[in-house]
Every structure is written in structure tokens, then in C-alpha cells.
Amino acid sequence: MDEINYDQVKNVDLKDTMETSYIDYAMSVIAARALPDVRDGLKPVQRRILFAMAELANWPDKPHRKCARIVGDTMGKYHPHGDSSIYGALVNLAQDWSTRYPLVDGHGNFGSVDGDGAAAMRYTEARLSKIAVEMLSDINKDTVDMIPNFDETEKEPTVLPSRVPNLLINGTTGIAVGMATNIPPHNAGEVIDAVAAIINNRINEDRETSIEEIMKIIKGPDFPTGAQILGTRGIEEAYRTGRGKVRVRAVTDIEPMANGKNRIVVTELPYLVNKARLIQKIAELVKDKKVDGITEIRDESNRDGMRVCIELRRDANPTVILNLLYKHTQLQDSFGINMLALVDGEPKVLSMIDILKLYIKHQEEVVSRRTRFDLAKAEESAHIKEGLLKALDVIDEIIAIIRASKSAVDAKEKLMATFGFDDPQAQAIVDMRLRQLTGLEREKLEAEYADLMEKIKEYKAILGDEKILLGVVRDEVEAIGSKYRDPRRTSIGFDEYDISMEDIIPDEDTVIAMTKKGYIKRMTLDNFKNQHRGGKGIKGMQTLEEVSRACRP
């Protein structure tokens, strides 16, 4: 047995070591695994999957590729974790009952709303969806920061350009250490209209947008499975504070049958409710005689949609049974909203206005960086074309210099010394083809140069004026919205318990009067009328002195 070298032994405090290690672990889970970034609405594994698919050129117009290849590339290049977790995230991005606007176009068995798992990744195939292309748009134009991957052999983005407000339209759910997030999906058209409204208020009126304005545009969550939200109190609370709870009810219909019987038909379920487990739960309630009157339960769902039939006895009251099912099963469920996301790497609970503003701020940065990239390229190209046009004016001398030169390097140096061209211009002149000496080519070159100068002017205007920049963001977001706008799937219904004090108070015009001593009184317009010449009008209230005189004995 080797002897212990006590000089190398370090005494550590177990409490401090455990605290430090646990905090490091907790922050890793919070910032690098479980919570989405507010800018693109993606967790690191999702972002890396989409980027790996882009690197594979796995675009919507290309054939599907094996999921095993996508998972392998993601794991080997960017995400050194288990393949099952990567494939699970990929499957979730492709399921249209889990993701409102799927970012992955899956081909094969990707599971079902009954809770069936996806086939193994060696069997399934996938490619990016069309809306995912908008998430990656202009990523090659220095729009986002790129950092080294885990072994510093590749570069990966810290965030995607995300030309669509993905955090809101697709929502997310995640459990970190000591905190969790649960953001519901929303309708893309409504969210983009809200983004446009905020930008228009800043451009046209230089003012902030209120939550009341936003709630007139964004009605509430829009779940991929449809269903109905009961009331708006929970929605308003969540949008104002970042936390709230909404009650979601299945869409049902009572259909008459032969022999005087009825059946309850379920066509839409609350979000994330497992249909197979729901049917099993109803069967257990019937077996335990907690719900009496159900004779048969059938799942008639097919490619055309969901249809669960619950047949009743002739003497059963369908409304009573339906209310019992709402009470005891997930035909009516609650969705706890907790809008927690990473802002500059820190977890924060955000209101609806906060999320929209941070998304707009991200888009301002993306468009600014893209414009600076395009401006540099345009100025570089215009500089070369300026040299070519200058060269065409003295082409005979240039040809003579090139013919007399020993090499291309010698020719470049002579051109730079004789005519004052810089290195890129001289290189372009040396590489110039003879066909560019024709008059038609000269006209084409002049037109290209004029077009570049116009673009440079436009780019500088965007970078020099915040309102022009915001207008570009708005126009591009609205253009994307027009492509992916679709009707709401989740309706907003009435909740009998969702009555606030504001709903009870009648909406009427009032007059607020205040005396010089600070007394305030609210009166209806009935206390006032137009006063004609010689009239005394109506006395709306008494002064303090008049009241005192009236009270004297």
C-alpha cells in the first residue's frame, strides 16, 4: 500500500464545499439546461439542434435526414450529453400537439396525443420547418455572437436571430433548481400585431404601450390542441405580473341518439392532457360508481381529428354527467402560467410587456448588426467598382503597364504607384476580363456602382435613426406574420366565478368636482344642464359654509 503524502493533503470545510458545488450545479441547470432565453425562446439543447440541422443544410426544400444523424451531429459538436435527451427535445419540436408552430418537420412515428412514444431515432427522419428558417435567418451576417463549443473545435451561437417571437408563440416548460417556467403558446398573428403596435406607438407618438392595449390584441394563450379558456381574470393577472392561472375546458357537444339516448362527444382537449389516460380515468369513475349513467366510452379519433364518444343511459341527464366529468377528470384542467426566462443570463419573471420589449430590443440589435455587415460589404464592393471605373478611363496605359510587367505582383505595384490604386483595386484590375472593356459592360458597371451607393445611403440611414431602424424591424416582422398567420384554436369563454368589481360598476360618464379646500365629489351628468342667458343652472353640491348654516339651530 502506498504511503500517504500528508504535505499534499488539503483540509477543506465540508459545508463550504457542498454549498459551492451545489450553487455551481444549480446555476448550470438554470442557465445552460432548463430555462429558455427571452430573446429566442429556446433552451440550449433546442438551439443546438436547430443550428446543427442548419449546418447539415437540412432545409425544408431538401430531403428529410435520419434523426440519428442529426442527434449525432448535435451531440458530437455542440451538446455533450445523452442522445436520449437530445432526441426527446427533437421529437417535442416536431409534435404539432405539443408545439403550436413546430420548428422541425418530422417524417415517421413521432408519437401521439395518447402518450405513445416516438420510434427510435434510427427509424425516424426530420428536417427544419419553414418557420424554423426564420429563426436562423441572417445568422451568417454576424447578427449574433458565436462562441467556442465544449472542446473549442467549432463555433456555436449564444442565441438565434429569431425573426419570430418564439418564446410567446410556442411557449415553453422547464424545471430548474429552485424555480420553474411554464409559458403558454400564443397565436403568431396576435403576437406580431402586438409587436407592431408597440413599435408604432414609439415611432408615431413617442410613448409606451399599456397592458390594456396589448390585451385587446393578444386575447390569451392559444393552445395547439384548441379547447376553451374560462374567463380572462387569470390571463390578465399573468400578463400583468408574469404569474397566473387559467382554467381550460375541453370542447364538448351533446348529441341525441336513437331511443331517446344522448352521448357526450369530446372534440378538443386541454393542452398536454393525455387522451388515453383521460378515457381510462372516466372508465375508473364509472367502475367506482362516482359517475353514474355512462354505458360506453369509445375513441373514434382518426386523421380528421379527435372524437371521444361517451354514451349515456336513457334516464341520465347529460348536463349533470358532463359537469361531474369536468369536476373529476382533466376534461377541465388548470394551466399555471409562470413566465420565467433568462435575461442577460439571469432568470427573471416577466410580464407580457417585458417579453415583447425584450424581443423588440433583440430584433433592433439583429437588424443593426446585419445592416453594419451589409454596409461593410457594400462599401468594399463599391470601392472596387470605383477603381474599375477609374481604370476604364485610362485602360490603354494600364494594358501597357500590365504587358510590360514581369508578374502579377509587379503589375499591381506599378498600378498602385502610377495611378494611386490601393491593393484591392489593383488586384481587381489585374483580374479584370477583356469583356469588361466593352461599352455595354461599362454601363452595367456604372449601374451596379450607382445601386451600391444607394444601398450604402439606405444602410447609413437605418443605423443613424432609431425610428427608421424600428420601422425596418416592424416591416420584417409583419412580413413574416403574413406568412404564418392562422386562426385562433383556443376560444375564450365565460367563467361564472370570474366577476370582478369593475364588471359590477356601470359604465357611465361622470363629473369629478374639487373645491379649493380639497373636497372631492363625483356626480352624474344628470346634475348638470346647459345654462341659458339669465338662468341660474343646477346646484350640484353645497359648499362647507352652506352646510354649516343649514345645520345651525
VEXRO-935429 format. One line per field, with one value per residue (C-alpha): residue number from 1; residue in one letter; x, y, z. Coordinates in Angstrom, 3 decimals, decimal comma. Example, Ala and Ser with C-alpha at 12.3 -4.5 7.8 and 13.67 -1.06 7.14 Angstrom:
BEGIN
pos: [1  2]
code: [A  S]
u: [12,300  13,670]
v: [-4,500  -1,060]
w: [7,800  7,140]
END
This chain:
BEGIN
pos: [1  2  3  4  5  6  7  8  9  10  11  12  13  14  15  16  17  18  19  20  21  22  23  24  25  26  27  28  29  30  31  32  33  34  35  36  37  38  39  40  41  42  43  44  45  46  47  48  49  50  51  52  53  54  55  56  57  58  59  60  61  62  63  64  65  66  67  68  69  70  71  72  73  74  75  76  77  78  79  80  81  82  83  84  85  86  87  88  89  90  91  92  93  94  95  96  97  98  99  100  101  102  103  104  105  106  107  108  109  110  111  112  113  114  115  116  117  118  119  120  121  122  123  124  125  126  127  128  129  130  131  132  133  134  135  136  137  138  139  140  141  142  143  144  145  146  147  148  149  150  151  152  153  154  155  156  157  158  159  160  161  162  163  164  165  166  167  168  169  170  171  172  173  174  175  176  177  178  179  180  181  182  183  184  185  186  187  188  189  190  191  192  193  194  195  196  197  198  199  200  201  202  203  204  205  206  207  208  209  210  211  212  213  214  215  216  217  218  219  220  221  222  223  224  225  226  227  228  229  230  231  232  233  234  235  236  237  238  239  240  241  242  243  244  245  246  247  248  249  250  251  252  253  254  255  256  257  258  259  260  261  262  263  264  265  266  267  268  269  270  271  272  273  274  275  276  277  278  279  280  281  282  283  284  285  286  287  288  289  290  291  292  293  294  295  296  297  298  299  300  301  302  303  304  305  306  307  308  309  310  311  312  313  314  315  316  317  318  319  320  321  322  323  324  325  326  327  328  329  330  331  332  333  334  335  336  337  338  339  340  341  342  343  344  345  346  347  348  349  350  351  352  353  354  355  356  357  358  359  360  361  362  363  364  365  366  367  368  369  370  371  372  373  374  375  376  377  378  379  380  381  382  383  384  385  386  387  388  389  390  391  392  393  394  395  396  397  398  399  400  401  402  403  404  405  406  407  408  409  410  411  412  413  414  415  416  417  418  419  420  421  422  423  424  425  426  427  428  429  430  431  432  433  434  435  436  437  438  439  440  441  442  443  444  445  446  447  448  449  450  451  452  453  454  455  456  457  458  459  460  461  462  463  464  465  466  467  468  469  470  471  472  473  474  475  476  477  478  479  480  481  482  483  484  485  486  487  488  489  490  491  492  493  494  495  496  497  498  499  500  501  502  503  504  505  506  507  508  509  510  511  512  513  514  515  516  517  518  519  520  521  522  523  524  525  526  527  528  529  530  531  532  533  534  535  536  537  538  539  540  541  542  543  544  545  546  547  548  549  550  551  552  553]
code: [M  D  E  I  N  Y  D  Q  V  K  N  V  D  L  K  D  T  M  E  T  S  Y  I  D  Y  A  M  S  V  I  A  A  R  A  L  P  D  V  R  D  G  L  K  P  V  Q  R  R  I  L  F  A  M  A  E  L  A  N  W  P  D  K  P  H  R  K  C  A  R  I  V  G  D  T  M  G  K  Y  H  P  H  G  D  S  S  I  Y  G  A  L  V  N  L  A  Q  D  W  S  T  R  Y  P  L  V  D  G  H  G  N  F  G  S  V  D  G  D  G  A  A  A  M  R  Y  T  E  A  R  L  S  K  I  A  V  E  M  L  S  D  I  N  K  D  T  V  D  M  I  P  N  F  D  E  T  E  K  E  P  T  V  L  P  S  R  V  P  N  L  L  I  N  G  T  T  G  I  A  V  G  M  A  T  N  I  P  P  H  N  A  G  E  V  I  D  A  V  A  A  I  I  N  N  R  I  N  E  D  R  E  T  S  I  E  E  I  M  K  I  I  K  G  P  D  F  P  T  G  A  Q  I  L  G  T  R  G  I  E  E  A  Y  R  T  G  R  G  K  V  R  V  R  A  V  T  D  I  E  P  M  A  N  G  K  N  R  I  V  V  T  E  L  P  Y  L  V  N  K  A  R  L  I  Q  K  I  A  E  L  V  K  D  K  K  V  D  G  I  T  E  I  R  D  E  S  N  R  D  G  M  R  V  C  I  E  L  R  R  D  A  N  P  T  V  I  L  N  L  L  Y  K  H  T  Q  L  Q  D  S  F  G  I  N  M  L  A  L  V  D  G  E  P  K  V  L  S  M  I  D  I  L  K  L  Y  I  K  H  Q  E  E  V  V  S  R  R  T  R  F  D  L  A  K  A  E  E  S  A  H  I  K  E  G  L  L  K  A  L  D  V  I  D  E  I  I  A  I  I  R  A  S  K  S  A  V  D  A  K  E  K  L  M  A  T  F  G  F  D  D  P  Q  A  Q  A  I  V  D  M  R  L  R  Q  L  T  G  L  E  R  E  K  L  E  A  E  Y  A  D  L  M  E  K  I  K  E  Y  K  A  I  L  G  D  E  K  I  L  L  G  V  V  R  D  E  V  E  A  I  G  S  K  Y  R  D  P  R  R  T  S  I  G  F  D  E  Y  D  I  S  M  E  D  I  I  P  D  E  D  T  V  I  A  M  T  K  K  G  Y  I  K  R  M  T  L  D  N  F  K  N  Q  H  R  G  G  K  G  I  K  G  M  Q  T  L  E  E  V  S  R  A  C  R  P]
u: [0,000  1,317  2,152  0,102  1,984  0,401  2,038  -0,372  -3,480  -5,636  -8,146  -11,474  -14,679  -17,325  -20,168  -18,496  -17,515  -21,040  -22,575  -20,184  -20,650  -24,426  -24,641  -22,448  -24,687  -27,852  -26,611  -25,593  -29,098  -30,723  -28,598  -27,495  -30,262  -33,780  -34,703  -35,195  -33,542  -36,090  -34,713  -35,244  -37,349  -35,046  -33,206  -29,575  -30,369  -33,110  -30,881  -28,075  -30,398  -31,652  -28,126  -26,791  -29,623  -28,760  -25,096  -26,249  -28,209  -31,291  -33,658  -37,389  -36,723  -34,211  -34,979  -35,527  -32,456  -32,208  -32,753  -29,795  -27,544  -28,984  -28,662  -25,117  -24,008  -25,645  -24,063  -20,618  -20,280  -22,327  -24,206  -22,096  -24,976  -27,067  -28,518  -31,933  -32,304  -31,354  -33,757  -36,512  -36,101  -36,084  -39,289  -41,007  -40,131  -41,856  -45,086  -47,914  -49,968  -47,050  -45,620  -48,014  -45,729  -43,404  -39,796  -38,996  -40,769  -40,824  -41,232  -42,221  -43,643  -43,179  -45,671  -49,289  -51,577  -52,334  -48,841  -47,294  -43,542  -41,740  -39,996  -36,249  -34,153  -32,693  -36,175  -37,395  -36,345  -36,580  -35,773  -36,255  -39,762  -40,358  -40,847  -37,544  -35,777  -36,957  -35,348  -31,994  -32,348  -29,203  -27,182  -24,220  -24,230  -22,715  -26,163  -25,428  -22,343  -20,611  -18,672  -16,408  -18,123  -17,207  -13,898  -13,187  -13,238  -16,452  -18,358  -21,957  -24,395  -25,213  -28,717  -30,513  -31,597  -35,186  -37,107  -40,315  -41,233  -40,758  -40,951  -44,567  -45,863  -44,541  -44,237  -42,042  -41,923  -38,942  -37,962  -34,663  -33,260  -35,494  -37,521  -39,632  -41,065  -44,388  -45,123  -48,198  -48,178  -49,927  -51,265  -48,492  -50,704  -51,792  -48,255  -46,850  -49,705  -48,772  -45,106  -46,160  -48,422  -45,580  -43,227  -45,865  -46,522  -42,794  -42,391  -45,565  -46,275  -43,037  -44,939  -45,011  -47,804  -50,118  -51,095  -54,729  -53,779  -51,865  -54,750  -57,062  -54,687  -53,478  -56,698  -54,965  -52,995  -53,666  -53,009  -52,210  -54,943  -57,591  -60,074  -61,607  -60,219  -62,756  -62,684  -59,981  -59,003  -56,158  -54,923  -54,865  -53,083  -50,425  -49,894  -49,514  -47,350  -45,870  -47,779  -51,376  -53,653  -56,180  -58,851  -59,042  -62,075  -62,493  -64,774  -67,775  -71,150  -74,257  -75,689  -79,074  -79,143  -81,818  -84,279  -84,064  -80,457  -77,713  -73,971  -71,252  -68,745  -65,324  -63,531  -60,786  -58,833  -56,927  -53,247  -50,924  -53,798  -53,191  -56,292  -55,735  -55,300  -58,388  -60,523  -59,067  -59,900  -63,525  -63,787  -62,479  -65,057  -67,821  -66,436  -66,202  -69,742  -68,588  -70,239  -73,470  -75,222  -72,388  -72,892  -69,995  -66,835  -65,392  -62,363  -63,326  -60,366  -58,789  -56,743  -59,564  -59,452  -60,291  -63,636  -64,282  -67,888  -69,370  -72,781  -75,337  -78,350  -81,763  -82,631  -79,277  -79,049  -76,172  -75,509  -75,153  -72,796  -70,735  -70,343  -69,248  -66,647  -65,398  -65,020  -63,347  -61,297  -58,975  -61,817  -61,393  -57,852  -55,880  -52,745  -50,401  -48,626  -45,147  -43,328  -39,760  -36,919  -33,250  -32,477  -28,728  -28,134  -30,239  -33,661  -36,446  -40,242  -41,520  -44,805  -46,185  -44,951  -41,457  -41,216  -42,385  -39,992  -37,015  -37,873  -38,012  -34,684  -33,156  -34,501  -33,086  -29,668  -30,018  -31,051  -28,312  -25,604  -26,903  -27,016  -23,438  -22,357  -24,160  -22,783  -19,191  -19,706  -21,363  -18,625  -15,962  -17,681  -18,313  -14,648  -13,532  -16,071  -14,915  -11,386  -12,581  -14,461  -11,384  -9,285  -11,562  -10,769  -7,040  -7,281  -4,616  -1,952  -2,977  -2,735  0,712  1,854  0,475  2,118  5,457  5,335  7,233  4,477  1,028  2,611  4,873  1,859  -0,091  2,753  3,171  -0,580  -0,619  2,419  1,268  -2,469  -2,873  -4,972  -4,927  -4,270  -7,868  -8,498  -5,216  -5,948  -9,415  -7,896  -5,302  -8,097  -10,354  -11,534  -11,330  -15,111  -15,380  -13,797  -16,985  -19,342  -22,207  -20,126  -19,149  -22,832  -23,543  -20,624  -21,875  -25,401  -24,058  -21,988  -24,994  -27,088  -24,414  -24,208  -27,996  -27,800  -24,974  -27,103  -30,028  -27,867  -26,419  -29,915  -31,026  -28,018  -28,342  -32,030  -33,678  -37,157  -36,081  -34,472  -37,690  -39,642  -37,428  -37,982  -41,747  -41,943  -39,892  -41,821  -45,153  -43,955  -43,152  -46,507  -48,384  -46,822  -47,631  -50,803  -53,614  -56,957  -57,086  -57,602  -58,415  -61,564  -62,070  -65,262  -67,175  -66,426  -69,290  -66,779  -64,736  -66,612  -64,596  -65,755  -65,187  -67,743  -70,430  -69,934  -71,953  -70,021  -71,278  -69,936  -69,310  -68,111  -65,456  -65,576  -62,981  -63,236  -60,381  -60,181  -59,605  -63,083  -63,917  -67,324  -68,357  -71,659  -73,509  -74,203  -77,886  -76,872  -75,907  -77,642  -76,953  -77,385  -79,161  -78,998  -80,374  -80,535  -79,175  -78,342  -78,485  -76,650  -74,533  -73,244  -73,155  -70,120  -68,885  -70,273  -73,756  -73,764  -72,729  -75,515  -78,073  -77,033  -77,389  -80,398]
v: [0,000  3,448  5,822  9,000  12,212  14,476  17,528  17,208  16,780  19,895  20,488  21,806  22,819  20,302  22,801  25,433  22,833  21,419  24,892  25,967  22,755  22,850  26,500  25,750  22,810  24,851  27,717  25,249  23,756  27,203  28,908  26,029  23,455  24,096  27,728  29,478  32,708  35,515  36,554  33,348  31,325  28,300  26,159  25,346  21,831  23,140  25,924  23,456  21,034  23,759  25,068  21,561  20,977  24,282  23,239  19,989  22,091  20,226  22,871  22,500  22,178  19,335  15,657  14,505  13,116  10,397  11,708  9,584  11,714  14,959  13,764  12,549  15,866  17,820  15,621  15,408  19,096  21,146  19,235  16,648  14,972  11,835  11,099  10,296  13,831  15,354  13,101  13,843  17,573  16,989  14,948  17,630  20,294  18,158  17,254  19,530  18,791  19,854  22,760  25,386  26,137  23,100  24,015  20,538  18,739  15,108  12,093  8,818  7,883  10,832  9,641  10,624  12,641  9,350  9,430  6,915  7,420  8,170  5,419  5,020  7,698  5,194  4,873  8,474  11,353  15,111  18,473  22,092  23,515  26,719  28,819  27,469  29,069  32,444  31,580  31,112  33,909  36,043  34,076  34,187  38,011  38,482  39,089  37,109  36,286  32,983  31,207  28,122  24,796  22,492  21,329  24,564  22,862  24,506  27,751  27,894  30,802  32,138  32,947  32,663  35,763  34,540  36,701  35,301  35,862  32,179  32,410  33,579  31,747  28,331  28,788  26,514  24,491  23,618  22,688  24,086  24,044  26,038  27,514  26,500  28,086  27,453  29,846  29,041  29,236  32,138  32,934  34,193  36,766  38,311  38,443  40,033  42,579  43,443  43,861  46,165  48,183  48,768  49,875  52,132  53,862  54,521  55,779  57,840  59,051  58,512  56,701  53,355  50,839  49,871  46,345  47,240  47,919  44,641  42,625  43,962  42,422  39,265  37,683  34,958  31,729  29,767  26,082  23,675  21,308  24,054  23,767  26,744  29,087  30,063  33,755  36,388  37,150  34,624  35,833  39,457  38,612  36,593  39,293  41,998  40,142  37,155  34,668  33,497  30,520  29,857  27,200  25,273  23,191  20,588  21,326  19,011  18,554  16,661  14,667  12,883  9,182  6,659  5,512  8,825  8,374  11,019  10,966  13,420  13,958  15,419  17,033  19,123  18,536  20,919  21,381  18,478  16,205  12,542  11,255  7,584  8,315  10,525  7,710  5,323  7,787  8,095  4,279  4,099  6,676  4,585  1,407  3,056  4,455  8,038  8,891  7,049  6,927  6,169  2,989  3,064  5,043  4,916  6,624  7,416  9,725  9,496  11,544  14,075  14,961  13,951  12,361  10,638  9,383  8,893  7,174  7,700  5,839  6,999  8,367  10,108  13,895  14,687  18,158  16,768  13,999  16,464  18,707  15,686  14,842  18,440  18,141  14,722  14,470  16,531  17,494  20,675  21,449  24,429  25,787  27,632  30,419  31,319  33,471  32,914  33,317  34,209  37,910  38,509  35,084  35,755  34,183  36,759  36,632  38,827  40,478  40,327  43,883  42,949  39,938  41,926  44,819  42,487  40,735  44,079  45,081  41,826  42,469  46,006  44,534  41,826  44,328  46,782  44,129  42,827  46,364  47,059  43,796  44,677  48,228  46,983  44,573  47,263  49,810  47,228  46,327  49,982  50,778  48,073  49,136  52,726  51,556  49,594  52,620  54,778  52,147  52,114  55,789  55,047  51,489  51,868  52,945  50,142  47,496  48,771  48,565  45,031  43,813  45,279  43,752  40,577  39,198  39,960  41,239  43,553  44,796  45,514  47,515  49,606  50,306  51,401  53,624  55,164  55,724  55,645  52,453  50,559  46,819  45,511  47,836  46,915  43,202  43,622  45,460  42,714  40,098  42,101  40,239  41,684  41,602  44,342  46,730  46,797  49,750  47,538  46,195  49,734  50,739  47,667  48,543  52,116  50,871  48,456  51,223  53,572  50,793  50,148  53,850  53,898  50,881  52,461  55,572  53,410  51,388  54,564  55,998  52,859  52,975  56,713  56,918  54,706  55,253  54,091  51,051  50,292  50,655  48,013  45,662  46,204  45,670  42,480  41,028  41,844  40,211  37,043  37,287  37,398  34,042  32,219  33,962  31,487  31,496  31,028  27,455  28,199  30,218  32,480  31,521  32,869  31,874  32,311  32,867  35,359  38,526  41,485  44,695  46,545  44,297  45,237  49,015  50,511  52,278  55,869  59,377  61,244  64,673  64,989  68,314  69,548  72,610  74,940  73,303  69,875  68,303  65,966  64,792  62,517  63,359  62,055  64,268  64,413  67,054  69,422  71,007  73,756  77,153  79,745  83,517  84,683  81,159  80,002  76,418  73,456  73,438  70,258  70,488  72,700  74,460  73,903  77,286  76,485  73,148  74,840  77,436  74,727  72,813  75,813  75,689]
w: [0,000  -0,992  1,822  2,099  1,488  4,079  2,545  -0,413  1,741  1,981  4,727  3,398  5,072  4,002  4,415  2,202  -0,400  -0,616  -0,860  -3,621  -5,594  -5,275  -6,338  -9,376  -10,271  -9,752  -11,947  -14,650  -14,711  -14,649  -17,297  -19,522  -19,481  -18,166  -18,855  -22,222  -23,329  -23,577  -26,989  -28,989  -26,533  -26,824  -24,321  -25,195  -26,459  -28,773  -30,101  -30,783  -32,582  -34,933  -35,551  -36,222  -38,721  -40,423  -40,602  -42,242  -44,801  -43,599  -45,036  -45,791  -49,540  -49,011  -48,278  -44,696  -42,931  -40,321  -36,802  -35,656  -37,886  -36,520  -32,903  -33,562  -35,026  -32,191  -29,518  -31,135  -31,975  -29,511  -26,786  -24,923  -23,110  -23,575  -27,001  -25,498  -24,101  -27,464  -29,359  -26,841  -27,459  -31,240  -31,045  -28,966  -31,565  -34,226  -32,384  -33,538  -30,384  -28,145  -30,170  -31,575  -34,544  -34,935  -35,680  -37,008  -39,849  -38,745  -41,023  -39,386  -35,995  -33,639  -31,010  -30,439  -28,189  -26,391  -24,925  -27,333  -27,625  -30,863  -32,789  -32,300  -33,969  -36,412  -37,947  -37,974  -40,242  -39,925  -41,480  -40,472  -40,828  -42,788  -39,664  -38,255  -41,229  -39,891  -36,556  -38,311  -40,874  -41,418  -38,852  -41,278  -41,258  -37,787  -36,287  -33,101  -31,030  -31,768  -29,015  -28,984  -28,327  -25,430  -26,975  -28,893  -32,292  -33,531  -33,104  -31,881  -31,441  -27,987  -29,292  -32,641  -34,627  -34,109  -36,562  -34,991  -31,290  -30,497  -26,687  -26,881  -29,950  -28,896  -25,144  -23,065  -19,897  -17,743  -14,199  -12,924  -9,385  -7,065  -9,919  -12,900  -16,014  -17,734  -20,593  -22,726  -26,538  -28,277  -31,723  -34,025  -35,742  -32,428  -31,010  -34,172  -34,194  -30,586  -31,570  -34,423  -32,091  -29,592  -32,380  -33,987  -30,658  -30,269  -33,851  -34,196  -30,659  -28,685  -25,948  -24,217  -24,786  -21,920  -20,967  -21,745  -25,368  -25,572  -24,109  -26,802  -29,362  -27,590  -26,339  -24,363  -24,808  -27,997  -27,363  -30,228  -29,016  -29,007  -26,093  -24,271  -21,628  -18,955  -18,151  -18,506  -14,908  -14,863  -18,253  -17,150  -13,905  -15,748  -18,378  -15,730  -13,191  -15,041  -12,878  -13,050  -13,517  -16,268  -16,348  -19,612  -20,562  -23,295  -26,237  -25,978  -27,610  -26,507  -29,416  -29,352  -30,246  -31,110  -28,437  -26,600  -25,511  -25,589  -25,956  -24,994  -27,817  -26,954  -29,914  -28,229  -25,021  -22,727  -23,506  -22,559  -21,478  -22,373  -24,185  -23,359  -19,643  -19,684  -21,114  -18,540  -15,739  -16,919  -17,001  -13,416  -12,260  -13,816  -12,229  -8,794  -9,295  -8,741  -12,054  -12,836  -16,206  -18,660  -20,673  -23,147  -23,971  -27,492  -29,029  -32,629  -33,301  -36,758  -39,225  -39,481  -35,793  -32,246  -31,321  -27,991  -27,586  -24,116  -24,426  -21,645  -20,301  -21,403  -17,952  -17,436  -17,509  -19,925  -18,433  -14,905  -16,052  -18,082  -15,016  -12,967  -15,603  -15,541  -11,772  -11,556  -14,764  -16,929  -19,233  -17,233  -16,155  -14,902  -16,533  -14,197  -16,041  -14,796  -17,342  -16,179  -18,695  -18,861  -19,348  -19,839  -18,293  -15,184  -14,508  -14,239  -14,027  -16,853  -17,713  -21,252  -21,940  -20,689  -23,026  -26,048  -25,335  -24,862  -28,119  -29,953  -28,377  -29,646  -33,145  -33,092  -32,332  -35,008  -37,706  -36,633  -36,806  -40,128  -41,539  -40,406  -42,065  -45,309  -45,196  -44,893  -47,803  -49,948  -49,238  -50,072  -53,351  -54,246  -53,608  -56,061  -58,687  -58,265  -59,095  -62,140  -63,493  -62,975  -64,740  -67,785  -68,342  -68,657  -69,934  -72,644  -70,147  -67,779  -70,512  -71,422  -67,776  -67,361  -70,586  -69,566  -66,065  -65,164  -62,885  -61,492  -58,274  -60,277  -62,283  -59,095  -57,596  -60,746  -60,959  -57,312  -57,803  -61,124  -60,595  -56,823  -56,667  -53,377  -53,132  -53,560  -56,525  -58,197  -57,709  -59,256  -62,266  -62,800  -62,605  -64,953  -68,069  -71,566  -71,975  -69,343  -71,828  -73,944  -73,709  -72,505  -69,634  -68,667  -68,470  -66,353  -64,049  -63,648  -62,861  -60,236  -58,677  -58,517  -56,960  -54,330  -53,450  -52,995  -50,677  -48,688  -48,223  -47,049  -44,619  -43,089  -42,672  -40,795  -38,482  -37,920  -36,984  -34,357  -35,796  -39,254  -37,613  -35,713  -38,963  -40,599  -37,631  -37,828  -41,596  -41,482  -38,547  -40,220  -43,451  -41,513  -39,719  -43,011  -43,938  -40,704  -39,523  -38,769  -36,895  -33,124  -31,966  -28,317  -27,663  -24,635  -22,810  -19,827  -16,254  -13,790  -10,959  -12,968  -11,979  -10,723  -9,039  -12,317  -14,023  -11,449  -11,647  -14,544  -17,286  -17,325  -17,780  -14,525  -13,390  -10,679  -8,820  -6,326  -4,099  -3,258  0,192  -1,343  -1,054  -3,953  -5,142  -8,007  -9,760  -12,807  -15,797  -14,734  -12,174  -14,969  -17,957  -20,478  -18,845  -20,999  -20,627  -17,295  -15,924  -12,594  -13,587  -11,217  -7,934  -7,978  -4,421  -1,375  -0,002  3,548  4,667  3,285  5,082  8,343  8,060  7,355  10,467  12,855  15,248]
END
